[in-house]
Amino acid sequence: MNKRIVDTVLSIIVIVVLAVFSAKNAFHEPREMSEMENRELAMFPEMSSETLLDGSFMKEFETYAADQFLGRDSFVSLKADAEKMIGKKGCNGVHFGKDQYLISRPSVVDMDNLDKNIDSIINLNNLGLYNITMAIIPTAFEALNDKLPDYAYDTRITEIQDEIKERTKDTEIKVCDTTKMLRTHQDEYIYYRTDHHQTALGSFYVYNALGEYLGFEPYTLDNYEREMMTDSFLGTSWSKASLTFQEKDIIERFNLKNAEWLHKTMEFPTEDKSMDNIYVMENLEKKDKYSVYLDGNHGLTVIKSNSGTGKKVAVFKDSYAHSIAPFLSDSFDEVHLIDLRYYSDDMIAYMEENKITDVLILYNSEGFASDTNVVKLGEISETSDYFDPPPFGFLPETDRVEDDYFADAAFFGDSLTDGFSYYAEIPAQFFCKTSMSTHSVFTEGIDGVPLIDALLSHDEITKYYIMFGINETRYKTPELFVEDYKKIIDAIRAKNPESLIYIQSILPIEPKAEETDVPKVKIDACNDALVKLAEETDCYYLNVNGYIAEEDGYLRDGAAPDGVHFGALENKKWEEYLHNHAVVEKRRGKTVEAVSIYTGGGNINLNSFAEEMLAGVPFRETLTPVKENVVARVLNLAEGDAVNGIYYTSGGATSEEFAAFEAETPEKAQELGEKLRQHIEKRKSDFENYRPEEMPNLNDPVVVVDGCLAAMCISDDNGAAETVISHY
């Protein structure tokens, strides 16, 4: 055939093919998303005279044409395959690593942004509210640097980790070195070959390392059975370097063995959505199969489990946390995951309302250095209005505070506060004495030290609870009463200007007490005056009276033997009121540790001792048991001072009490006996000018130390008490 005819035919074929291809390319439905590249594609640009004249239309059209080119995915893969075949080390920012690892090269570190993010965490730490741990996970570029092509490695990820350690070394922030830990497992399948995330196994190792920092005992690898969810995962690194013959990744879940009882739910509070599982299996049908963990990115995700640990943790995170969170939910009842890219509400308010004590900062290194949203955490730490105190004066009900709120508190008062000290389980200090008044606290006290001086000698106290008046309102007008009360407040302010002062109302009385004590009308008048005093002196008024009194304003009949000093039930109501009426400040006070006086065990049945004492001795009041932490405070006992013990006391109307302790040795029992005698001496000081009719019992108590037993009883019948003690 003539060559000219052949060339013409071939040219026509090429023209027809190109025409058909161009027509198809022009009229095929444009895609909004490239699943292979995991990115949005450019759409047809808006055309106007303005965009045509300034050239922006043509620029955007070129991008559109390239993105929407028919068969684009095949051409992208072909280009990547060709570059690998000719010996290139990578393409599109991805290294062709050993063992088919596609490892993304980190971007240049923005040290200014990194420092801002570290400052943000330090600001959060400065609130003193949370135990903060940072776990900044290296990317595969750092942890698997042995997989990189020759000469591809540099120290940019190491520099991020070093900067975090250096900036936080003088703070209470704990930094978990995940890089060192993961490198010890770099021969294992701890990162995906085609994705920038760590695998479930890598996530387990991070979880295991976090136990030391977050205070939990992690499960071991042997505690889990591994379940493959898919073996066809191609992740973000592959989307950039789409090699045709790339080995696909496996996505696993780790299930605790023999844990059919363990149930987990997942909530998205800002979206009003919840799930009965933390693995969203239908997402395995998508390109982004990693979103099987926690359904991918959400502003706020809460995992709740019945692990029974009683622990909660807030995790500020990027997507690296998604495969770690299932492990954390095995060791925490609640895991609150906050993604600052999508969540902008008051994080401090959220954590306080959800009683969060532990905070975990969990990002990959490059993500933490480059994320511009982390600064929100520092900003809200400085501007959160959660801690704005209510107006001074009458304090309405607030969110409940826990016992540790009272660790830097002092209760200052008379016999009513003294009686309260025997029932209150809060870890406060008590400076109180029977018959004290707003005037006598400046001249009288204990061992020659005025009570106000004893109070103000303690620098660690930042909260003061004051209650006086049940005695002096009989002979003072409300005006004179609050004038003397103000002197106490002025003395506290002079010592501690930033202190938080609560003025507690004078407590209610039974009708029978009006004849011998003070009429209710005078109590009410003085309480009204105290409300105004609180407003004028920047204090808070606590209406304990209104909470405990019946509808008629009196104490219930039978609540107090003398109509004034009540027992366990009303004292516990008083304590409950305090828990629900408290101003939360940015400083939380000292951490409260459980007090354990008793080592446990022993040979003496002290429960039987108590039963015999209550049945055999004619006590005038109904005595109630005192809790262990209160015993420690009242008798100044320390951990391990006794094997076992009991302590029963009255409400303050009488001096009646009894106690018994078993010690490890007779010598220890003698020390306990001395503590009991010291306590009796204090009670003498309390009662001698207040209820002198109790002094005969206090001057002649029963105190027995025999072998390993130390016992005490203050009652009207020493013979009956000695008979019971002799049985033991």
TISE-607111 format. One record per residue (C-alpha): x, y, z. Coordinates in steps of 0.05 Angstrom, whole numbers, padded with zeros to 5 digits, always signed. Example, Ala and Ser with C-alpha at 12.3 -4.5 7.8 and 13.67 -1.06 7.14 Angstrom:
<recs>
+00246-00090+00156+00273-00021+00143
</recs>
This chain:
<recs>
+00000+00000+00000+00024+00070-00016+00061+00101+00045+00023+00165+00036-00043+00129+00042-00018+00092+00105+00003+00157+00138-00064+00188+00121-00103+00129+00150-00061+00129+00214-00070+00204+00222-00145+00197+00214-00146+00141+00267-00105+00183+00316-00150+00244+00303-00213+00202+00313-00185+00170+00377-00165+00238+00405-00232+00267+00385-00270+00211+00419-00225+00216+00480-00233+00292+00483-00308+00286+00475-00312+00235+00531-00266+00277+00573-00309+00339+00561-00376+00307+00575-00361+00256+00630-00389+00271+00699-00335+00309+00739-00314+00277+00805-00313+00318+00869-00265+00271+00904-00206+00227+00884-00209+00167+00929-00141+00143+00906-00108+00210+00922-00155+00222+00981-00166+00294+00963-00219+00340+00933-00214+00353+00858-00222+00420+00824-00290+00434+00794-00307+00476+00733-00292+00548+00751-00342+00604+00750-00337+00644+00686-00348+00719+00684-00321+00779+00647-00278+00795+00708-00247+00725+00713-00235+00723+00638-00201+00790+00637-00155+00779+00698-00135+00709+00674-00159+00672+00736-00210+00633+00696-00157+00601+00652-00112+00584+00711-00170+00551+00747-00192+00516+00683-00123+00486+00674-00127+00457+00745-00197+00432+00730-00175+00399+00665-00116+00365+00699-00158+00340+00758-00217+00317+00715-00175+00285+00660-00206+00218+00639-00165+00160+00666-00126+00206+00712-00117+00152+00766-00085+00104+00716-00037+00157+00691-00018+00176+00763-00002+00103+00779+00036+00095+00713+00078+00156+00729+00095+00130+00799+00112+00060+00772+00158+00090+00720+00194+00134+00770+00207+00074+00816+00231+00031+00758+00283+00082+00737+00311+00084+00807+00280+00146+00837+00276+00146+00913+00205+00171+00915+00153+00218+00886+00102+00269+00911+00137+00275+00978+00136+00200+00991+00199+00157+00998+00201+00088+00966+00225+00052+01028+00250-00018+01040+00201-00076+01048+00150-00038+01006+00142+00018+01058+00118+00084+01029+00142+00136+01080+00121+00208+01075+00175+00260+01083+00158+00310+01139+00150+00382+01121+00199+00435+01147+00186+00447+01221+00155+00514+01238+00191+00524+01305+00151+00587+01320+00085+00549+01315+00114+00491+01354+00134+00538+01411+00064+00569+01411+00034+00500+01418+00080+00481+01475+00064+00547+01509-00010+00529+01503+00001+00463+01540+00042+00499+01593-00015+00549+01603-00063+00492+01614-00015+00461+01664-00009+00527+01701-00082+00522+01721-00061+00467+01769-00124+00428+01754-00100+00368+01714-00047+00315+01711-00019+00327+01641+00018+00276+01598+00045+00290+01529+00054+00231+01481+00078+00260+01415+00085+00200+01369+00140+00200+01315+00120+00188+01244+00148+00127+01208+00202+00174+01180+00233+00175+01249+00213+00109+01281+00228+00068+01219+00287+00107+01194+00322+00041+01177+00270+00031+01122+00286+00097+01087+00328+00100+01024+00401+00117+01034+00414+00190+01054+00340+00206+01060+00339+00213+01136+00346+00279+01173+00334+00300+01245+00273+00345+01237+00227+00299+01278+00280+00291+01332+00284+00366+01337+00209+00370+01352+00216+00318+01407+00277+00352+01436+00243+00420+01438+00183+00391+01475+00227+00358+01528+00269+00421+01537+00209+00468+01544+00172+00424+01593+00229+00399+01636+00216+00449+01692+00141+00438+01694+00097+00383+01722+00080+00360+01651+00100+00288+01639+00129+00270+01571+00124+00198+01548+00182+00182+01502+00145+00143+01449+00202+00147+01398+00251+00108+01440+00197+00057+01456+00173+00047+01384+00244+00039+01358+00253-00022+01402+00197-00053+01361+00217-00027+01292+00224-00097+01263+00150-00109+01278+00089-00087+01239+00079-00022+01279+00066+00026+01220+00025+00015+01158+00065+00008+01093+00017+00052+01055-00008+00101+01108+00022+00151+01157-00012+00122+01218+00014+00069+01266-00019+00001+01264-00061-00030+01319+00003-00064+01344+00040+00002+01346-00019+00033+01382-00017-00023+01434+00056-00007+01449+00039+00067+01458-00019+00048+01505+00027+00002+01544+00078+00058+01554+00025+00107+01576+00006+00065+01637+00065+00091+01677+00046+00163+01663-00029+00160+01669-00029+00116+01731-00060+00052+01706-00037-00020+01700-00039-00035+01625-00060-00102+01597-00005-00143+01565-00003-00169+01494-00021-00238+01520-00087-00209+01546-00111-00195+01475-00132-00236+01415-00121-00203+01347-00176-00199+01295-00164-00177+01223-00218-00129+01199-00191-00120+01127-00129-00139+01086-00141-00089+01030-00122-00022+01060-00086+00029+01016-00074+00092+01057-00052+00164+01049+00020+00150+01029-00003+00105+00973-00052+00160+00951+00008+00205+00937+00052+00151+00905+00001+00104+00874+00044+00044+00856+00006-00009+00817+00036-00070+00851+00038-00043+00922+00026-00094+00978-00038-00075+01015-00042-00065+01090-00080-00103+01144-00124-00067+01194-00134-00104+01260-00172-00097+01325-00147-00124+01392-00201-00156+01435-00191-00171+01508-00196-00246+01520-00253-00272+01562-00284-00202+01566-00355-00216+01542-00377-00172+01600-00341-00111+01572-00387-00064+01534-00368+00001+01501-00409+00057+01471-00389+00118+01431-00422+00186+01434-00413+00249+01393-00444+00302+01440-00438+00361+01392-00474+00321+01337-00527+00288+01380-00506+00221+01354-00485+00156+01388-00463+00085+01370-00464+00019+01406-00394+00003+01383-00327+00038+01374-00311+00003+01307-00353+00027+01248-00347-00034+01203-00384-00004+01143-00326+00045+01136-00283-00013+01112-00320-00006+01046-00293+00064+01037-00226+00087+01012-00209+00115+01081-00212+00048+01116-00174+00076+01176-00240+00110+01196-00264+00042+01220-00233+00068+01285-00281+00116+01319-00315+00135+01253-00257+00181+01235-00252+00254+01254-00303+00287+01299-00297+00348+01343-00317+00311+01406-00319+00235+01415-00335+00202+01482-00322+00128+01493-00356+00099+01554-00340+00029+01579-00358-00012+01640-00284-00026+01654-00298-00009+01727-00234+00031+01738-00270+00095+01758-00219+00134+01716-00232+00188+01663-00184+00219+01614-00190+00276+01564-00148+00266+01501-00131+00326+01458-00111+00293+01393-00104+00283+01319-00122+00219+01282-00063+00181+01311-00104+00174+01374-00161+00137+01339-00128+00068+01341-00100+00080+01411-00167+00100+01442-00196+00029+01441-00139+00007+01486-00148+00067+01532-00222+00049+01539-00200-00018+01568-00167+00019+01626-00213+00081+01633-00288+00085+01644-00291+00146+01600-00245+00171+01545-00262+00241+01520-00228+00255+01453-00225+00328+01433-00202+00349+01364-00184+00422+01367-00191+00429+01292-00266+00421+01299-00281+00437+01372-00279+00509+01396-00324+00510+01457-00297+00522+01528-00254+00460+01538-00241+00477+01611-00315+00481+01626-00326+00415+01591-00271+00380+01630-00293+00408+01697-00366+00390+01684-00344+00319+01666-00298+00313+01727-00235+00302+01685-00170+00297+01725-00122+00268+01673-00105+00301+01606-00067+00267+01550-00038+00307+01492-00035+00255+01436-00011+00276+01367+00039+00254+01316+00102+00296+01317+00093+00332+01251+00019+00343+01265+00032+00374+01333+00086+00420+01306+00043+00445+01248-00027+00447+01277-00049+00519+01287-00109+00499+01329-00072+00475+01391-00065+00548+01413-00140+00546+01428-00124+00505+01490-00078+00558+01518-00125+00615+01501-00184+00583+01535-00141+00567+01595-00133+00642+01604-00202+00665+01584-00250+00610+01607-00308+00640+01645-00322+00573+01680-00285+00598+01741-00317+00667+01745-00343+00668+01816-00416+00684+01832-00433+00751+01865-00414+00758+01938-00468+00749+01990-00520+00693+01991-00491+00633+01954-00542+00591+01915-00532+00517+01900-00471+00503+01856-00441+00443+01821-00420+00391+01872-00347+00392+01894-00309+00331+01918-00271+00322+01983-00206+00349+01956-00238+00418+01952-00233+00422+02028-00160+00401+02033-00138+00474+02042-00199+00495+02083-00207+00512+02157-00270+00511+02199-00271+00565+02253-00325+00565+02306-00355+00544+02372-00386+00480+02400-00430+00469+02338-00368+00468+02294-00333+00424+02346-00390+00374+02342-00388+00377+02266-00314+00360+02266-00331+00290+02294-00377+00273+02236-00349+00310+02176-00307+00266+02131-00279+00324+02091-00203+00333+02098-00206+00403+02128-00174+00431+02191-00217+00451+02251-00203+00509+02298-00261+00508+02347-00276+00507+02420-00340+00506+02461-00366+00572+02487-00325+00613+02437-00352+00679+02412-00333+00730+02360-00299+00769+02416-00266+00713+02457-00229+00683+02397-00180+00740+02404-00165+00727+02477-00179+00653+02491-00160+00588+02459-00120+00526+02471-00056+00521+02512-00053+00596+02520-00057+00610+02445-00117+00652+02423-00159+00613+02374-00152+00666+02320-00076+00663+02324-00077+00587+02319-00120+00594+02256-00077+00646+02223-00011+00610+02237-00027+00562+02179-00004+00591+02113-00032+00533+02072-00104+00551+02087-00140+00588+02031-00213+00576+02048-00245+00596+02115-00312+00572+02140-00336+00614+02199-00394+00601+02246-00407+00638+02312-00468+00665+02346-00509+00610+02379-00483+00635+02447-00475+00710+02440-00539+00728+02404-00572+00721+02473-00537+00784+02496-00516+00822+02433-00557+00861+02383-00549+00841+02310-00511+00905+02298-00460+00893+02352-00455+00819+02333-00436+00833+02260-00389+00889+02282-00349+00837+02322-00356+00786+02266-00325+00835+02218-00262+00839+02261-00251+00765+02248-00258+00775+02173-00210+00835+02175-00158+00793+02212-00163+00738+02159-00159+00788+02102-00097+00820+02133-00063+00752+02135-00089+00725+02068-00120+00779+02023-00137+00728+01969-00172+00680+02016-00242+00653+02003-00287+00666+02064-00353+00632+02077-00399+00659+02132-00443+00602+02155-00511+00617+02183-00527+00606+02257-00559+00537+02260-00632+00523+02278-00655+00500+02347-00713+00459+02372-00771+00498+02404-00753+00470+02473-00686+00506+02470-00716+00575+02465-00727+00582+02540-00655+00566+02560-00617+00589+02498-00636+00640+02446-00704+00654+02413-00711+00635+02340-00729+00707+02323-00661+00731+02347-00626+00676+02307-00664+00698+02245-00647+00772+02256-00573+00756+02264-00573+00712+02202-00604+00769+02162-00549+00814+02186-00496+00762+02166-00523+00761+02094-00511+00836+02089-00443+00829+02122-00423+00777+02069-00442+00825+02014-00404+00883+02045-00340+00844+02060-00335+00803+01995-00353+00738+02029-00404+00683+02014-00463+00668+02060-00481+00595+02068-00553+00584+02090-00541+00519+02127-00598+00537+02174-00649+00537+02118-00625+00470+02092-00628+00434+02159-00690+00467+02190-00760+00441+02181-00813+00482+02144-00829+00520+02208-00756+00542+02214-00741+00498+02275-00698+00437+02283-00738+00373+02280-00761+00345+02346-00711+00296+02375-00653+00319+02331-00614+00346+02391-00617+00322+02464-00610+00393+02488-00646+00424+02429-00582+00456+02402-00526+00405+02391-00549+00355+02341-00521+00287+02321-00502+00247+02260-00561+00258+02214-00562+00334+02216-00486+00338+02215-00484+00296+02152-00537+00341+02121-00492+00400+02139-00433+00367+02104-00475+00351+02042-00497+00424+02038-00424+00446+02037-00409+00399+01979-00464+00431+01938-00449+00504+01956-00378+00519+01938-00342+00570+01894-00293+00535+01848-00228+00572+01838-00172+00559+01790-00131+00531+01846-00159+00466+01870-00118+00457+01933-00078+00398+01955-00088+00328+01930-00124+00287+01982-00095+00219+01999-00136+00167+02035-00120+00161+02109-00108+00090+02134-00095+00086+02208-00108+00012+02213-00062-00043+02186-00119-00094+02189-00130-00160+02222-00124-00167+02297-00150-00214+02351-00201-00170+02387-00273-00167+02363-00284-00092+02368-00353-00095+02336-00376-00138+02395-00341-00088+02441-00383-00032+02411-00448-00072+02417-00435-00088+02490-00416-00016+02506-00478+00013+02474-00522-00039+02508-00488-00040+02576-00473+00034+02590-00532+00083+02601-00511+00138+02553-00555+00199+02553-00543+00213+02479-00546+00166+02420-00473+00155+02403-00452+00145+02331-00388+00117+02300-00333+00163+02276-00301+00148+02208-00228+00129+02203-00204+00194+02171-00239+00234+02226-00208+00190+02280-00140+00206+02250-00154+00281+02255-00186+00281+02324-00134+00238+02358-00075+00259+02314-00062+00187+02292-00019+00167+02232-00020+00110+02184-00006+00043+02217-00015+00068+02289-00065+00013+02303-00086-00056+02278-00159-00040+02285-00203+00010+02322-00272+00039+02337-00293+00108+02361-00363+00130+02381-00382+00202+02400-00441+00245+02419-00467+00306+02383-00438+00356+02432-00495+00364+02481-00456+00317+02528-00384+00296+02533-00400+00223+02524-00353+00181+02482-00320+00114+02479-00263+00085+02437-00221+00022+02433-00159+00006+02393-00118-00056+02383-00043-00044+02372+00011-00089+02344+00051-00086+02409+00039-00067+02482+00086-00008+02470+00042+00017+02413-00019+00008+02458+00013+00053+02511+00023+00107+02457-00050+00101+02438-00070+00107+02510-00030+00172+02516-00066+00199+02454-00133+00184+02488-00112+00220+02551-00089+00281+02511-00157+00282+02477-00193+00280+02544-00152+00340+02567-00174+00379+02506-00247+00361+02520-00239+00387+02591-00217+00454+02562-00276+00453+02515-00329+00440+02569-00305+00473+02633-00336+00541+02618-00389+00517+02570-00423+00458+02604-00391+00452+02672-00441+00397+02690-00400+00351+02645-00335+00362+02683-00345+00305+02734-00346+00254+02678-00287+00286+02643-00247+00289+02707-00260+00215+02721-00260+00179+02654-00244+00105+02643-00178+00096+02606-00150+00026+02603-00086+00001+02570-00077-00074+02577-00032-00114+02531-00047-00092+02460-00114-00059+02478-00124+00015+02491-00195+00036+02510-00232+00097+02536-00302+00114+02559-00332+00180+02583-00401+00167+02614-00444+00171+02677-00429+00099+02696-00355+00081+02701-00372+00014+02732-00412-00009+02672-00358+00016+02624-00303-00021+02663-00344-00085+02662-00349-00083+02585-00275-00066+02577-00254-00123+02623-00285-00173+02575-00234-00153+02523
</recs>
